[in-house]
Amino acid sequence: MKSLMSHSRKCLLWKLLWLASAVSLVMAWVAVWSRGLVAGLEPLAWYWNALVLAALATPIKMDCSDCGTCMPSGQQ
């Protein structure tokens, strides 16, 4: 039971990090398109945020790639 709870937290953390990375990338595109600051950050800062968040999320996903919770049943 404890490992399932730990695994659920890891999956949630992975999904939140990837979501934050995707939002940062979209904000970078908006900043480039508007040619200005978005939420006080310039486009390069948004790109770096997206890169760092994706880099933090990747090892978490790689660690649980063979579980049934993260992967659809047809891909195992």
N, C-alpha and C positions, 0 to 999 in steps of 0.2 A: 504494500500500500504506500509506503514511504517513497519507494522509487518511482511509482506512478505520479505522486505529487511533485516530486523533484523534476520528473520528465515534463509534466504539464507546465511547470514554471519555465523550464528551458525553452519549450516550444513557444510559450507566450512571449518570452524575452526575444527570441529570434524573430518572431513576427512583428513585434513592436519596433525592433531595430531596423528591419527591412522597410517597414512602413515609414519610419522617420527618414530613412535614406531616400526613399522615393519622393516624399514630400519636399525634402531639401533639394533634390534634383529639379523638381517642378518649379520651386521657388527660384532656383538659379536661372532657369529658362525665362521665367517672368521678369527677373531682374535684367537679363540681357535684352529682352524684348522691349522693356520700358526704358532702358538705358539710364538706370538710376538705382538707388538703394531700395531694397524691399525689407521691411521690418528692421531697418538700420544696418543691414549687411549688404555688401556689394556682391556681385555674382561669383567672384572667385571664392569668397568665404562660403557661399552656399554650396559650390562644387566640392570644396574640401570637406565640408560637413557630410555631404552625401557619400563621399569616398570613405571617410573614416567610419561612419556608421555601417556601411556595407562591409567594410573590412572587419569590424567587430562582430557582425552577424554571421559571417561565413563560417568560422570555426564551430560555432554553436550548431549550425545546420549540418555541417560535415560530421559532427559527433553523433547525431541521431538519424543518420540517413537510412538505417536499416530497421527502423521501428514502424509499427503499424499506425501510429498516431499521426506522424508527419507525412508519410508517403501514402498515396492511394494504393489500394490493395493490388491493382494490376501491375504496379511498377516494382514490386519487391523481388 
